[in-house]
């Protein structure tokens, strides 16, 4: 009886973890510190899982309301879209500048203004799909 309950619980947890990993594929939650004077930081990479050819940044929180620049990159081919500025509360939805195939490893490069003299903490979500 106990083995059966354990087995059912194990199967249920495996099924739920598979569902959860599929539901959030293509999305990266980031929290980075971008160096001052035009410095940049990258988010973790995520795998593009849908055919859609646009990317999005949302839930932005930028330290002290500074303006940052956001640009998507493909891990193997380089820049995959134009750079857009944003600050706390901004939402960016933009097309890729070239077709990004399913399975591509995508990441977001976040850049500080050249005139910003402090490091800036930035958090939010990057959706590569």
C-alpha positions in Angstrom: 0.0 0.0 0.0 2.7 2.5 1.0 4.8 1.6 -2.1 1.8 2.2 -4.3 1.1 5.6 -2.8 4.8 6.5 -3.2 4.8 5.4 -6.8 1.6 7.4 -7.6 3.1 10.5 -5.9 6.4 10.1 -7.9 4.5 9.8 -11.2 2.4 12.8 -10.4 5.4 14.9 -9.4 7.2 14.0 -12.6 4.1 14.9 -14.7 3.7 18.2 -13.0 7.4 19.1 -13.4 7.2 18.3 -17.1 4.2 20.5 -17.5 5.8 23.4 -15.6 9.0 23.2 -17.6 7.0 23.4 -20.8 4.8 26.2 -19.6 7.8 28.5 -18.9 10.1 27.5 -21.7 11.4 30.6 -23.5 11.1 32.8 -20.5 13.9 34.1 -18.3 13.5 35.9 -15.0 16.6 38.1 -14.5 18.1 40.3 -11.8 21.4 41.8 -12.9 23.7 44.7 -12.0 24.7 46.6 -15.1 28.1 48.3 -14.8 28.3 52.1 -15.1 29.5 54.2 -18.0 28.0 52.2 -20.9 28.6 48.8 -19.3 26.4 45.8 -20.1 25.1 42.6 -18.5 23.5 39.5 -20.1 20.6 37.4 -18.8 20.8 33.7 -18.7 20.0 32.0 -22.1 16.7 30.4 -22.8 15.6 28.1 -25.6 13.2 29.5 -28.2 10.3 27.0 -28.4 7.7 28.7 -30.6 7.6 29.9 -34.2 6.6 33.5 -33.3 9.2 36.0 -34.4 9.0 38.5 -31.6 10.6 39.0 -28.2 9.3 40.8 -25.1 10.6 42.3 -21.9 8.2 43.0 -19.0 7.9 43.4 -15.3 10.9 45.8 -15.4 12.3 47.3 -12.3 15.3 49.6 -12.9 17.2 51.1 -10.0 16.5 54.8 -9.4 14.5 55.1 -12.6 17.5 55.1 -14.9 16.9 54.3 -18.6 18.5 51.1 -19.9 18.8 49.6 -23.4 17.6 46.0 -24.1 18.6 43.9 -27.1 18.1 40.2 -27.9 21.0 38.0 -29.0 21.2 34.5 -30.4 23.9 32.5 -28.7 25.4 31.4 -32.0 24.7 34.2 -34.5 24.9 37.4 -32.4 22.5 40.3 -32.3 18.9 39.2 -33.3 17.0 42.4 -32.9 17.2 46.2 -32.5 18.0 47.9 -29.2 15.1 49.5 -27.2 15.2 51.7 -24.2 13.1 51.1 -21.1 12.8 52.0 -17.4 10.7 50.8 -14.5 7.3 49.7 -15.6 8.2 49.6 -19.3 7.0 46.8 -21.6 8.9 46.1 -24.8 7.5 43.9 -27.5 9.4 43.9 -30.8 10.1 41.7 -33.8 13.4 40.0 -34.4 15.4 41.5 -37.3 16.0 38.0 -38.8 14.2 34.7 -38.4 15.1 32.9 -35.2 14.5 29.1 -35.5 12.9 27.0 -32.8 15.6 25.6 -30.5 17.8 28.7 -30.7 19.5 29.8 -27.5 18.5 33.4 -26.9 19.6 35.9 -24.3 19.1 39.6 -23.5 21.9 42.1 -23.3 21.1 45.1 -21.0 23.3 48.2 -21.5 23.7 51.3 -19.4 23.9 54.8 -20.8 27.5 56.0 -21.3 26.7 59.0 -19.1 25.4 57.0 -16.2 28.1 57.1 -13.5 26.7 54.3 -11.2 26.0 50.6 -11.5 22.3 49.9 -11.9 20.3 46.9 -10.7 17.7 45.7 -13.3 15.2 42.9 -12.9 12.3 41.6 -15.0 11.3 38.9 -17.5 12.6 38.2 -21.0 10.4 36.1 -23.3 12.3 34.8 -26.3 9.2 33.4 -28.0 
